């Protein structure tokens, strides 16, 4: 694992890299509005995927590096993610993704960054209790193959609120943070394993399997 500060138009971001020895794909993942990349879903992907041939870069936006408690506006998040993508300059197919606000930013920028795919973890389809304020256009307009991983109890949008035709992985009993019920039918480790397995399978099928088709 290596960590570097990455200059962006809005201050330094931080790139934490977990490299595969024989990568067939690269992921660039950012975080939500509440905290940085030290969430259990992003950490699980960073730990497991490099052993399976996927290099994972986790990007902390400048507001996190600066120690602020409130996320900066969407345009600044897109600029930070773009700076991180320009820095890594991978030769393998790129997947841009993130959780929550990071998923929104990934969907907005994936095509322009030349990404082969977009990974949307806990996509905030709408504010809690406001399904009329849908953000589905951000997701469907990414124009790259996209995997949505959504908790069954996510108050920002349950899986059945998403339109058909999307690649969608449902994490049973999980909320927006992918935390599961303490006395539920699956453990926290089980929930994280579902996320890792779904992301790996999709990357092999849709990203590695489609090389040379686009």
Secondary structure as UniProt FT lines:
FT   STRAND          2..8
FT   TURN            9..10
FT   STRAND          11..18
FT   TURN            21..22
FT   STRAND          25..30
FT   HELIX           40..48
FT   HELIX           49..52
FT   STRAND          54..60
FT   HELIX           62..65
FT   TURN            66..67
FT   HELIX           74..88
FT   STRAND          93..99
FT   HELIX           101..109
FT   TURN            110..114
FT   STRAND          117..121
FT   TURN            128..129
FT   TURN            131..132
FT   HELIX           136..140
FT   TURN            141..142
FT   STRAND          145..151
FT   TURN            152..153
FT   TURN            155..156
FT   HELIX           159..161
FT   TURN            164..165
FT   STRAND          167..171
FT   TURN            172..173
FT   TURN            176..177
FT   TURN            182..183
FT   HELIX           188..202
FT   HELIX           203..208
FT   TURN            209..212
//
